[in-house]
Amino acid sequence: MDRSSKQPRRMRGLSLIATAVMMLGAAQANARGVTDDDVVNDATITTQVVSNGLGSKGQRFSPLTQVNTQTVKDLVPVWSFSFGGEKQRGQQSQPVVFDGKMYVTASYSRIFALDAKTGQKLWKYEHRLPDGIMPCCDVINRGAALYDDLVIFGTLDAQLVALNKDTGKVVWREKIEDYKAGYSFTAAPQIVKGMVITGNSGSEFGVVGRVDARDAKTGKLIWSRPTVEGHMGHKYDAEGKPVDNGITGTTNATWPGDLWKTGGAAPWQTANYDPETNLIYIGTGNPAPWNSWLRPGDNLYSSSTIAINPDTGKIVWHYQSTPHDGWDFDGVNEFVSFDYKDPKTGKTVKAGGKADRNGFFFVNDRSNGKLLNAFPFVNRIDWAKGIDLKTGRPIYDDDKRPGNPFVETVGEDKKGKTVFNAPSFLGGKNQMPMAYSPKSGLFYVPANEWGMDIWNEPISYKRGAAYLGAGFTIKPLNDDYIGALRAVDPVKGKIVWEVKNNAPLWGGVLTTAGDLVFYGTPEGYLKAIDANSGKELWQFQTGSGVIAPPITWDEGGEQYVAVVSGWGGAVPLWGGDVAKRVNMLEQGGSVWVFKLHKS
């Protein structure tokens, strides 16, 4: 006889309630949030991608091997999702994936939550942008960060928005800076020790670069660190009031007069973090204005890599790759942590690699910034004859600095002498992130070969107006190619192999333990090549230019690969003769997902 049938009705009711509570608790446990451990271990947890760079060190390396040099030929599309509407333009987002859901940002400060297996839209958030935003280089967005039950991304009007990752509802929204003064935000935030780390964009408008750390759950500021010498850093008390935390550098040490007050140096790319050294690494942008004759000196901390202690908000070390930048070379490109076997001592050094806009690849000790190696990763560099490994400074070719418009004016327009220089200001490498494979020991760098005519002009600062003092025209250097994906040996300082591309490469790179390198082209292809030889093994036409970095993850025991497609960005806006050469490329806006075909 069923004993439960003899239980009192009240007891049966309590039992049902208890069961319901247990089921609810199980559901909540399954729908857990992203933890600090998830973030720190993102590079090795193959069932997720919760950080920009597939791990906070930024290597963009996956240990997955299901898709490899033998099986990649069977890679087929599973689903594609269109961002829709007329809001296309450039799409540079790296998706993030957690608990079976993908979160992907799009142009005009939009974000979508999608089912990672099917592409079904779960929710969408469109940020209401005001009139008068001033992004220099298209209305792009490079991705979101995940923490706890939040998905966090930045907007073109310099705000940071945190949404509930399951519902898309706004949990908090904080202002980074005033967009009317030229500030904007396009990078993917990075999570470090429960803090969301952001920089800002806008050096072309004479803003002041700054790195902020906020409580990821609340958005409240914890510390802020200016990246222009002379500005005060702050910590913030429980009431949100700023407390002085030391001036960045020494006022007027490397900046004349008051120009440091509008000095640029915006850290407009994503920060990386190394838990071994407990340092945040972020690159800084060009000094303002571009006209270097107005600002004698090194102009710290522009065009540099800086290392910040996340616990104190203070700069621990810096390395300036282009002191007194006169070409808009910036220094914002990602600093990727890796282990470097020093050929001089045979010892393994905790190092970082950076393919700089200025055409040189730099290797620094990531604990103290000491320069370990520096060499060209492009074929032509005019502005400098090399890097002095003892001093760490460039060996300038002074004839390649644009002429002084206050001394050698040419014509009635008050222009200084025009010079031709390579690389162009769009750089040997720009925003497109490279990848590093600890298996091959190589960096995979999306490089470009182009030059520019550049000249200086008189300029004065006006809040919210362009602050360049320079003019330019970008020109290709070769008839048969502009872009080249290059495998770079950071120890030998050599290019191991390259794959040329007609149009500039403007999308990021992914590499895997399956000995593959994935990258996209403006012509619309996502390609897979052999990581050791550079041989092309697979390609797929996405319908528009790929200027975003691919990702890969394991979903239900199957390896997936995804990339965002949509031509745009700085090249068609600023590219001069290069833009004319690629003006046949079509815009778009979608994310494509692939896995191996099952026979």
N, C-alpha and C positions, 0 to 999 in steps of 0.2 A: 504494500500500500504506500502511496506517495505521502510522505510525512508532511510535505509542504501544504497539502490541502487541508491539514488540520491546524496550520498556524493561524493565530489570530489575524484578522484583516489589517490591524494596525502594524503588526510585525512585517507582513508582506509589503506594506507601503513603505516602511523604513528600508527594507531590503532593496526595493526598486530605486529609492532615492540614493542609497549608497552606491548602487551600480551606476546610476546616472552620473554621480559625482566622480566615480573612478574613471568612467569613459571620458568625461570632460577633462579630467586631469591628464589622461593619456593623450588626448587631442592637443592640449596645451603643451605637453612635453614634446610631441612630434613637431609642433609648429614653433620650435624654439627660436630664439634670436641669435644673432651673430655675436660671438664672444671675442675677447682679446686673444684667446688662444687660437680661435679660427683665423683671425687676421695674421698673427705671427706665423702660423703654420700653413698659410694659404698656398705656398709653393709646393707643399707635399701632400695636401689633401686634394685628391684628384676629383672628388665629387662636387667641388665648388670652385667658384672664382669670385672672391669677395673683395679683392683689392685691385687697384689699377696697377698693372705690371705683373699679374699672377704671382703675387708675393710682394711684401713691402720692400724687398731689396731691388725689385724692378727688373729681374733677369728675363722675364717672359719665356721661361723654360718650363715645360711640363714633363713629368716622368712617365706619362702615358705612352704605350708602345703598340696598342691595338692597330692604330693607323700608322703604317711604317712604309719604308721604301718599297716593300713587296706588295702591300695591300692598298696603298693610296690610289691605285688605278680604279678601285671599286668604290671610291668615295662619291656619293650622290646626294643631291639636295633632298632634305626631309620636309622643310617648310620655309616659306618666306613671308615676311610681314611688312606691309607698306606703312610708312609714317603718314601717308595721305595728305590731302589738301594741297594748297598752293605753296605751303611752307617747305620748300625743298632746300635749295642751296647746299652748302657743304655739310657732310655728315662725317664727323671724326670720333664718334663715340666708341669706347671699349665697353661692351656689355659686362655686367656682373651677374652671377648665377648662384642661387642658394635655395635649398629645399624645393627643387623642382620648378623654380621660377626664375625668369630672366628679367633684369631691369636694364633698360637701354634708353639713353637720352638721345634727343634729336635737335635739329636746328630750331632756333627761336625759343630756346629754354623750355623744351617739352621733355616728358619722360613717360615711358610705357612699361607696364608690368605684363609679362607674357608667360604662358605655360611653356616651359622649356622643351617639352616633348612634342607639342602640337602647334605652337605658335598662337594659340587662342589668346586674344586680348583679355586681360583680367581687369585692368583699369588704366586710365590715362590722366595725366595732370599737365595742363598748359598754364605756364606762368603768364600773368598779365603784364606785358611789357609796356612801359610808358613811352611817349614820344620823346625823341632826343637822345636815345642811347647812342654811344659812340664806340662800338667795337672796331678796332683797326682793320681786322682781317677776316671778315665774314661773320655770320650770325651762328657760329658753330658751338657745339658743346662736346667735351671730351669724356664725359662719363660721370658715374655716381659712386658713392661709397656706401657700404652696408655696415650697420652696427646695431646691436640689440634688435628691436623690432622696427628699426628705421632704415629708410633709404634716403641719402642726403646728396643734394647736388646744388650747383651754383647757377646763377642766372646772369644774363647780359646786362642787367641794371645793377650788378654788384650786390646781389643778395645771396644768402645761403638758405635753402629750404629743406626741411626734414619732413618726410611723409611716412605715415604708417605703411610698412611694406606690404601688408595684406589688404589694406583698404584704399590706399592712395590719399587718405585724409591728411591735411596739414597738421603736424604736431607742434612745430615751431618754425619761425622765420626770423632771420636776423640780417641786418644791413652790414655789408662789408665796408662800403664807403659810398660817397656821393657820385652817382653816375653823371650828374651835370658837370662835374669837374673833369670828366674823362675816364673815370674808373669803370672797369667792367670785370667780368669773371667768366672764364671759359674752361678752366682745367677741371679734372676730376679731383675731388678732395681725397685725402689719405687719412686713415685712422691710425693713431699712435697712442697706446696706453689709455684708451677710452676718450681721447681727444680727437677732434676733427681738425686737420691741419690744412690751411689754405694760404694761397698768396693772392695776388691781384694782377690785373692787366691794365695797360694804359700809358706806357712810357712815352708814346708818341704825342701825349697831351700834357706832359710835364707833371704827372702824378708823382707820388712818393711810394716806392715799393715797400711792401710790408708782408711779413709772415705772421699769421694769427693761429692760436690754439684755442679751441672752444670745447667745453664739455659737450660730448657728442649727444648726450641724452637731452640736454636743455638748450644748447646753443649759446650759453653764456661764456663770455671771454674769460680765459685763464691767463694768457699772456699774449703780448704782441711785440714783434721785433722788426723795426724799420730796417730796410736794406740799403739805405743811403746814409753815409757818414754824417754825423752831426745831429741826428734825430734821437729823441729819448724813447727807449723801450719801456714797456709797462707790464706789471702784473695787475690783477684785478681782485679786489676783496670780495667778501660774501655779498655785499650790496651792489657789486658791479662797478665800484669806483676805482679809477686807475691809481696805481702806486708806482712811483718811479723805479725803474729797474736798470738804470745805467744807459748812458748814451752809446749809440752805435759808433764805434771808432772814436776819432778825435775831431772836433769841429774845426773845419778849414785846413786840416792836415793835407788833404789831397783834392780839395775843391776850393776854388777862389771865391771871394766875396760871398754873395747870397745865393749862388746858383744851386747849392746843395738843397735849397728849400723847394726846388722844383726839379729834382735830380733824376727822376725816372727809376731805373734799376728794378722794374717790376718783376717779381718772380711768378711768371704767368704759366708755368708748367706744374705738373704734379710733383710733390715732394716724395722722396723715398726715405725709408728708415731701416737702419741696421740694429737689431737688438744686441748684437755682439759688442758693438762700440757704444750703444745707447745714444746714437746721433741721428738727427734728421738731416738729410742732404737735399738742397734745393738750389737751382740755378737762378741767376738774376739777369734781368734784361739790360738793354742799352741805356747809357746815360742820356739825359735830355739837356739840351737839344742834340740832334745828330751832329751839328756843326761843332767840331771839337776845338776850333780856334777860340771859342767863347769860354772854354773851361779847361785851362791848363792843369796838368796833374794827372794822377792815375784815376781819379774819380771813383774811389771805393764807395760801396761794394758792388758797383755795376759790372756787368759782363764777367761774373764770377761764379764759382761754386762755393756755397757757404754751408758749414756744419753747425747745427744748433742743438744744444742739450735740451731735450723735451721737458726735463724737470725744472730747468731754470729759465728757459727762454733766452739764453745768452749764446752769442756766437763763440764757438770753441776754436774753429779755424776757418780760413778762407783761402782760396786760390783764384787769382784773377787771370783768366786766360787771355783777355784782350785789354790791358791797361790803356786808358785814354782812348777808348774806342771811337774811331772816326768813320766807321763803315756800317753801323747798325748790326754788328755781329752778335750782339747779346752774349749770354752765357747760360741760357735757360735750359739747354738740353740736359736730359736725365743723366744722373750720376749713378751708375749701376755697380753694386757691390759684388766682388768676386775675389777668389784667392789667386794671387799672383806669385809665381815662382821667380824670384829675382835671379837673373842669369849671373849677376856679379857675385852674389853670396850663396846661392843655392837654397836660400831660405824662402819659405812661403810667407807672404805678407798679406795681411788683410787690406785689400786695395779696392779701388773703384775706377771704372772706366767711363770716359765721356767723349763722344764724337761731337766736337764743337762746331758751331756755325762757321767759325773762322777757317775751317778746313783741316785743323790738326786734331788728332786723337790723343787724349791725355790719360795717363795712368797715375793716380795719386794714392799714397798711403791714406786709407780712409780713417785712421785714428788721429792723424796729425796734419794731413794735407800735403806732406812732402811729395814733390814731383819725382816719380820713378821712371817715367818714359813719356815721350812726346814725339809724334811723327805724323806726316800727312796721310790722310785717307782719301784725298782727291788728287787729281793729276796736276792741277795748276793752282798755285798760291802766289799772289803778287805782293800783297801788303807786307809780308814778312819773309825773310830768307830762311827762317827756322826758329826753333825754340832752344834757348840756352839751358841745358839740363842742370847746370850748376846754380844759376840764378833763378831759373824758372820763368824768365822773361822772354818775350819775343825779340827777335833780331829784326827790327823794322827796316823796310825799304822806304825811306822818307819821301821819295819821289812818287810813291803810290798813295800818299795822303792827299785828299782833295785840297785844292789851293785855298789860301786865306783870302776871303772876299774883302777884307779890310785893308789888304796890302796889294794884292795882285788882281784887282778887279778886271774882268774881261767884258767889254761892251757896256751898253747903257743899263743893262738889267742888274748890274752890280754882282754878277756871279764871279766866284773864284774860278781858278783854273780847273777844267775838267780832266779827270784821270780815268783810265780804264783799269779795273781791278777785278781779280778773281780770288775767291768765289764772290758771287753777288751777295747782296745783303740778305737774300733768302737762304743763303748758307750752303756749305757743303752738306749739312744736314739741318733740318728745321724741326718742327714739332713731332714728326713721325718717329715713334720710339723704336730703338734697336733692340735686339735680343742677344742673350749670352747663353751658351751651352756649356755647363761644367763637364759634359761628356766629351765634346770636341775641343774645348778650350778656346773656342773662337767666338768673337762678336760678329753679328750679322747686321750690317749697317746699310740703311737705305740712303745712298749718297746721290748728289747731283753735281753735274759739271756745267757751270755757267758763270758769266762775268757781268760787269756793269760799267757803264759810264756813270760817274758820280761827281757832283760839284757841290760846293757850299754857297750859301746865301745868308745875308743878314736876317736875323729873326729876334723877336722879343716875346716874352711869355704873356699870354692872355688866357685866363682861366677858361677851360673848356674848349680851347681852339687847338688845332694842330700845331705842334712845336718841334719842327724838324730843322729848318735852316739848311736844307739840302734838297737836291733834285737828282734823279737817276733814271736810267733806262737799262733794263736787264736784257742780256743777249746770250744766246746759246754759244757754246765753244766748239761744238762738233756738229756735223751735218747728220750723222747717223744715230746719235743718242744724246740724251740729257741725263736721264737717271741710270743708276747702276747699283744693284744690290751686291755688296761686297762682304766677303768673309775676311775678317781682320784678325791677325794674330797679335795680341797685345804685348807678348813677351819679345818676339822677334821684330815687332814693328813693321810688319809687312802685310800686304793684301795677298791672300792665299788664292782666291778666285773671285770672279765677278760675273754677273749676268746683266747685260746692258738692256736699257729700255728706251724707246723713242721719246716718250713724254717724261717729265720729271716724276720721280717717285715721291709720293706725299703721304703714303700710308705706313703703318707700323709693321712690325715683324713678330712672328711667333716661332719658337723652335722647340723640338720635342726629343725625348729619348728614343723615339722611333727613327732617329736620324733624318728628320725632315725640317725644312724651313718653309713657313707659309708667309706670303706677303701679297699685297694687292697692287694693281696698276691703275692709273687714270683711264686707261683704255677699257676698264671694266672687269679685268680678270682677277680672280683669286688664284694664286699659283702655289704649287708645292714643289720644292726642289730638294735634291740630295744635299744634306748638310755638310758632307765631306767633299763632294766634287762640284756642286753647283749645277748638276744635270737636272733639267726640268722633267718632272715625272707626272704632273697632273695640272690641269687648269679648268676653270669654270667661268663663264661669262655671266656677270651679275646684272648687266643692263645699264649700269652707270659706273662712274669712276670710283675706285676704292681708295680712300684717303684716311682709313681707320685701321687700327691694329686688330688682327684676328685673336681668338681665344679658343681653348679646347678644355673639355671636362668630361667626366664619366657620369652618365645618367642611366641607371638601371643596368649597369654592366656593359654599356656600349659607349664608345668614345664619340663625342660630338665635336664638331668644329663650327665656329660661327664668325661672321664678319659683317660689319655695316657697310652699305654701299650708297654713295651719293657724291657726285663730283662738285667741287667748289673749293673754299678755302682761300688762301692768300695768292696762289698762282694766277688765277684768272683776274684777280683784282689788282695785283701789283706787278704782274709778270712781264710787262712791256712786250718786247719782241717774242718772248717765250709764250706769253698769253695768246698772241696772234697765231702761233704755231699749233696750239692745241684748242683753238676756239670751236672745233667741230665736236668736242666732247659734250655729252648730254648730262643734264642734272638728273637727280633722282633722290630717293629716300626710302631705304628698306634695310632689313636685316635678313641675312641668309644663314641657314643652319644645315649642316651636312652630317652624314654618318655612312658607314660602310654598307653597301648593298648586300642583302642576304639572299643567296641563291636558293 
